């Protein structure tokens, strides 16, 4: 296919500069996004396995006693059913200002469970890191930035396809690994980009919507809906039934009735929204891996708390009665990979890591283009300042993120039992390690610092399986650290870190040999 040379140059310039401007943020977002697919395993891996011998496992009594002890409770009341995270039911009362966890003890009273905010666990730290692209900013500030970056990312995808079209058939599956470094990285970059293009288009567009949804809603509210967006949504939505607390069915009965109506759907929590207001409605949150889901891991059903009947399935897994809702759920589910169970999760982990590699190789191509005629260390160190800055930043941020993320989870596992502010452990550990790698890369230059930083990344990933192995062999050496080890649900997480440790170790040896 022939395209005018000037058009190709223009599209290549757009592709290159958009990639350089956004590549490092997108690298962190994709790398953390790959780990966020293992959020349940990470959360369980970092949490201490506390004995629950003095806690009741009866969800009916737990909810009943909570309502007796807290008749004026306001906000969102969630009853989390026993599962992988906890063998006993947990109750959470949350509002914009506060969040408290409760459990029913064997003395018949509901007591605070002593859990921190949900954002303090390691699983959510990884998710927030993904959503913020590693920016050390509040989520409300970082998300619009990522939304704009995602739009530019979509532009880079389109321009990259146009640039590749003339040589698509000839070069797509031709991977030339050899002394020509630029040619090798270009082949890897093109192959990964084309092979995962549908995935990247979905991620780019959906991430733009997630990051800019407030702006989108404000624009709709002002220019499209005559009575305002909120009023229109309330008018068109199914009205929630008004049911007095005294008429609520017991949680086990509600779950039984929901399962009768939708076999295959597994409820995981009951959420009573609007406690203390005029109208309280019940959301049953659960999962069914056969279908797309509205949330990152769950689907939702609106259930009458007095009868157990599902009266609104707009966000229910597999619901297709509303074309707009079905398309929205499909979009969300394709972004989160919340369908198909473990095989799809593993696929999304690989796609996330390959996406990070695309942005890394894109930066390397830009750098190599401006370095291709320089082969001695002295010549490379004498490159223009902007090339040296980009080289050091690319190495420090990309390899630093790969080292700091698993090391942060190890620190969380070791220090969480002794720290009141677990989120502080996550923030300080990750950003200090990342900053240290970045400073080292700038201090010694990318060419000299690469081998050492690659070994640091290998060591950071190796710490995860190594710590679990040591704790299983000698638990007495780790006081107050009774963790679940060597269980099947951790094979994905620990196995991933072990493979990444081998990968970065191989890169370090290869780079040292070439140097």
N, C-alpha and C positions, 0 to 999 in steps of 0.2 A: 504494500500500500504506500503510495507516494503522497507526501504532504510538503507544502512549501517550506523551504529551509528557514525562512524568517519566522514563520508561524511556530515551527519547532523550537527555535531559539527563544521566542517569547514565552512559550509554555514551559520550557526548561527553566527559564529564569524565575517564573512564578513558582514552579514546583520547588526549586532549590531554596529560594529565600523564605517561602512559607514554611518549608521544613526546618530550616535553620532557626527561624524565630520561635517555632512552636515545638520542635522536636524533643527538647529536653523535658519540658512539662509532660508531653505525651508519653515519653519513655517511662517516667515515674508512674503516671496514671495506669499504663498498661502493665507494668511490672507488679505494682501493688494490686491491680485488678486481677491478675492471675492468681495471686495469693488469696484474694478475697473470695474466690470460688471455693476455697477450703475454710471459710470462716467458721463453720460448726466445729471442725476438727481443731482449728487454732484456739478457739474459745475453750474447748475442753482440755486441750493440751496444756494451756497456761494456767488453768484454774486448779486450785488445790482440791483433792478429793476428800472433802470433809464428811465425817460420819454423821448420819442423820438418825441415829438410834432414838433420840428423844423427840423426833418430829413425827407427827401423824401423817399417814399417806392417804387420808380420806378427803377428797376435794369437796364433798358435800358439806361435811362438818366445818371445813376451813372457811368456805364462803359464808355459811350461816353464822359462824361465830364472829367473823369479821364485821358483818352487817350489824350484829348485836352490839359489838364493842365500838363501832364507828357509824352510828346511825346518820350522822350529818356529813359523811364523806362526799367530797366534791371532786370532779375531774373524770379521769378515765380509770376504771377499775378492771384490771386484767387478772384472770385466773389462769396461770400457766400450768398445764397438765404435766404429770410426771413424764420424763423422757430422758434423752441422752445427757442433757445439761444438769438435771436434778432428778433424783429418784423419788422425790416428794413434791407435792403441789406448792407453788409459790404464788403469792398475791402481790400485785404491784398497783399502787395508787399514784397516778402521775397527773401533773398539771404543768402549765408553763413555768411556774415558779419552783416546783419541787418534785421529787420522786422518792417513794418509800416502798420497801419490800417487806412482806410479812409472811410468816409461816405458822401453822398450828402445832403447838407443842403437845406432848402427852398429858400436860396438866389441864387440857381443855381450853386454854387461852391462846389468843393470837398474839404473837410477839414479833417485833421487827427482826428481820433475818440478818441484819448486819451487812447487807450487800451495798456496794457503791452504785453510782449511776450506771446505767446500761452503757453509756459511752466510755466508761472506764475499762471495759474488758478489751483484751487484745484483738479479738475479732473485729470489733467496731473501729479500733484504731486503724487497722489495715484498710477497712472500708472507707473511712474518712480520708486516709492518705490517698487512696485511689480517686475519690471524688474531688479532692483538692489539688491533685497533680503534684503533691509534695509541698505546696506553698505553705509557709508557716503563718497562715492567716485564719481568722474565723471562717467557718464553713459558709456563712451568708455572704462573705466578701469574696471568697475564692471561687464559688460556683459560677457566678457570672463571668469571671475570667476564663474558666474552663469552657463555658458555653461559647464564648467568642473564639477561643482556640479551636474548639470542635468544628465550628463553621469554616475556619481557615484550613483545618485538617481535611474536610470534605473537598475544598478547593484544590488542595494538594493531590488528593486522590484522582480527581478528574484530570488535572493537568499532567499528572504522571502517566495516566493511561494514554493520553494523546501523544506524549513524547515517545512512549514505547511502541505505539502502533506500527511504525514502519519496519521495525525489526522483531515484531512479536513472534511470528512463526519461526524465524530462524534462531533466535537467541533464548526463547523462554526456558527451555529445559536443558540448556547448554551451560553447565556449571564448570567453569574453568578455574581450578585451584592450582596455582603455580606462583612463579615469581612476580607476575604482574598483579600487584596488590589491588590497584584500582579496578581492574577487570574482574577480579574475584569478588570484591565487595559489591560491584554493580550487578553481577549475576545473582548473588545471594539476595540482594535488595529487590531485584525485579521478580525473581521466582517467588519469594515470600509475598510480595505485594499483589501479584496477579492471582496466585493460588488462594489467597484469603480476601480478595477484593469484596465479595458480598458481605462478609463479616464486618469488614472495616467501614463499608458504607452504612450499615445498620448502626454500628457503634457511633460513628461520627454524627449522624443525624439525630439519634436518640439522645446522645450526650448533650448536643446543642439544645434540645428541648428541655432536658433536665436542668441544665445550667441557667437557661434563660426563661424558665416557665413563668416566673413572676412578671417579667417584662411582657411576655406574650399574653398572660391573663389581664394585665393592666391595659394593654392595647385593645384586647377584645372588649373589656369592660367599657372602654371609652368610645370605641368606634363601631362596634358591631351590635351589641345588645342594648336595646332601648331602655330596659329597666335595670340594666346592670347584670354582670355575669352571675353574681351570687344569687340574686333574686330569680334569674331565669333558671338556674340549676335547681333551686329549691322548688320552683313552680312545676318543673318537669319531672322531678324525682318522685319515686313512690313514697307515700307518707308512712312514717314509722308508727306502729301501733303504740298506744299508751297502756302500759301494764304496771299495776302497782307491785311494789317489792314483795308484798305478801303472797302474790299470785305467781311469782317466778318458780319455774320448775327447778329441781335439783340439778346440778351440773351433769351428773352421770345420766340422768333421764334425758336431758337436752342432747347430750352426745349420742345416746342410743337412738333418739328420734332422727337426728341428722344423718346418722349412718344408715338408717332404714331408707331414707329418701334418696341418698346418693352413695351406694356401695362403692368402695374404693377410695373415698375421701377420708383422710385421717385427721380428725380435729387435733389441734395442738394447744389452743388457748381460747378462752371465752373473754371477750372484751365488752364491758358495759360502758358505753360512751355517753357522756352527758350526765353523770351522777350529780345529784343536787340541783338539776335544772328542771324545766317543765316536762321534758320528754327524754327518757333514757332508752336507748336502743342497743340491741345485742349484735355484735359481730362475732361470728365463729371463724377463727383463723385455722387453716390446715393446709394439707398438701395432697396432691395427686399427680405423680410423675408422668402419668399418661397424657397430660394436657399442659398447655401453656398456663402460666399463672400471672396474676396481676402484680404481685410483689416480687422482691428479690428471691424469696424462697417459698412464699406462701400464696394461697388464694383466700378469698373472703366470701362469706355468705351472711346475709342479713336474716336473722332468725327471730321469730316471735318468742320472747322469753317465757310467755305463759302457756304456749301450746307446743313449742318446738318445731313449728312449721317454717320452712324457708320461704320468705315472701319476696325476696329480691336477689337474683343471681347475676347481677350485672358484672361483678368481679369474680365470679366463680370459675374454677378451672374447667375448661371445656365448654363454657357457655357461649352460644353463637346466635342467640335470639336477636341481638342488636348488632348490626354491622359495624357501627362506629366503635362500640365497646369492644367487639371482637378484634378489630384492627388495632385498637389501643393496647389491649392485653397482649396481642402477638408482638407488638413493638417492644413492650416492656420485657416480655419473656425472652425475646431474642437478644436483648441487651444483657440481661442477667443470667442467661443460660439456665433458667428455672424450669426445665422440662427434661424428661428422659433419664433422670437419675444420674448415677455415677459416671456412666460412659460419656454423657454430654458434659459433665463437669470436668472430666479429664481432658476432653477435646477443647473446652474453653480455656483451661489452664495452658495448654499447648499454644492455642491461638493468641492468648495474652502475651506469653513469652515471645512468640514469633513476632507479634506486633511491636514489642519493645525492641527486638533485634532489628526490625525494619527502620525504626527511627535512629538507632545507634549506627547502623550501616549507612543511612542517609547522611549523617553528619561526617562519618569517615570518608565518604565519597567526596564531599565538599572540601574536606581537609586535604585528601590525597590529590585532588585535582590541582591544588596550589602547592603541592610538595613533590609531585611525581618526578621532577628532574633533580631533586636533592636526595642524596643517598647517604652522606656522611652525617654523623651526629652534629658536627659543627655547623654544617649547612642547614640542617633541619632546625637547630636552635636559633639560626639567624633569619628565620622566616619573618614576614611582616607581623606586626604586633597583633592585628586582629585575628590572624590565623593561629598564632600561638595561644591567644586567649581562648578561642573556640576549642582548640585541641585539649587544653587543660580542663576547661569546663566540661567538655564531653566526657573525658575520662573520669574526672572527679565525681560528677553527678551520677553518671550511669553505673560505674563500678562501685561508687560509694553507696548508692541506693541498694545495689545487690548485696553488699556486705552488711549495711546497717539494718535492713529489714529483718532478716533472721536473727541477728544479734540482739535486736530489740525484743523479740519474742522470747529469747533465752533469758534476758534480763528480767522480763516480766514474770517468767516462771520462777526464777530464783528470788526476786525481791518482793513480789506481790504479797506474800504472807507477812512481810515485815513493814509494809508501807501503807499509810492511810490513803495516799493519793496515787493510785495506780496509773492514772492518765499522765501524771508527771513523769513517772518512770519511762513511759512510752515516748513522750515528747523529748525529754532531755537526752535519752539514750540515742534515739534515731538521729536527731539533728546534730548532736555533738559528733557522732561517728561520721555522718555525712559531711559536716563542715571540716572535720579532720582530714578526710580523703581529698576534699576539694583544695584545702590549703597545701597538702602534700603535692598534689598534682601541679599547682601553680608554682610552688617553691622549686621543684626539681624539673619541671617541664614534662609534657606527656610522654616523650620518648624514654626518659630515664625512670619515670615514676610508674610506668605501666606494669612492669613485672611485679613489683612489690604490692601494688594495689590489687592486682589480680589474685595474688596469694592471700591478701586480706579478705577478699570476697569468698575465696574457697574456704578459708578458715571460718568465716562468719556462718556460712551454710553448714559446714561440717559440725558446728557446735550443737545444732538441733538433734541429729541422731546420736551424737556422742553423749550429750547430757542425759538423754533418755536411757541410753545403754548403761551409763555409770550409775544412775539412780536405781535401775533395776538390779544391778549387781551388788551395790553397797548402799542401800537406803539409809543406813545409820549415819553415813557421812553428811547427809542433807537433813538437818533438823528442821522440823515443821514443814517438810516438803513431801507429803504423802500424795504423790501424783499417780494417775493411771498411766501405766507404761506397757508397751508392746501389746496394745489392743488393735484389732483389725482396723478400726476407724482412723488410726493414726498412720497407717501405712502410706496413704496418699501424701500426707504432709511431710512425714519424716523421709519417705522415699524421694519426694521431689527435692528436698534440701540436700540429700545425699548425692543425687544426680547432678545438681547444680554445683556442688562442691567439686565433683570430679571434672565437670565442664570447665570451671574457672581455673582449676589446677592445671588442666591440659593447656588452656590458653596461656597461662603464665609460663609453662615450660616451653611452649612453642615460641612465645615472644622472646624469651631469654636466648633461645637458640638462634633466632633470626638476628637479634641484636649483636 
